[in-house]
Amino acid sequence: MLKRSLLILLLLSISKFSHTPHLLVTDPSTWTNSSVWDHNATLWSILHPGSEFYTSYTYGFNLEFILRKIAHLSFFGMLGLLFYWNLKEQRYRYVKAWFCLAAFAFLDEVHQAFIIGRDGRIVDVMIDSSGAAVMLFVLYKVRKSSTR
């Protein structure tokens, strides 16, 4: 029950931060900004080939950028572990946990693209998925070495 509760809590927390416009990791006062939907955005306008979703970042490489990417790696790494721990003991459990995480990361970035003051990027899906892959690989190695 605790593992499931932690999974849901982290999913909701990530979604809440994704729903917060003009969020700055370095400025906690922005963590509670009121959200505004972009009513002109459509799924097609976000995901069509050549859209902003598939481009690189337009902002610079600074402390805010570094902290955001560290947050992506760490939060989604933890989320990958929680997905793993909430799946039944079965074949391909690590892969299934990673796919659950990658699907959520994709949906989360699409969600961000609908929020004014936020943007969704496929690059962040890859960063999120990488964070989970690293954490799941570390878990796999630790579990494998402890069974010897």
Helices and strands as residue ranges (DSSP letters): H 2-18, G 28-32, H 43-47, G 52-54, H 63-86, H 93-113, H 122-146
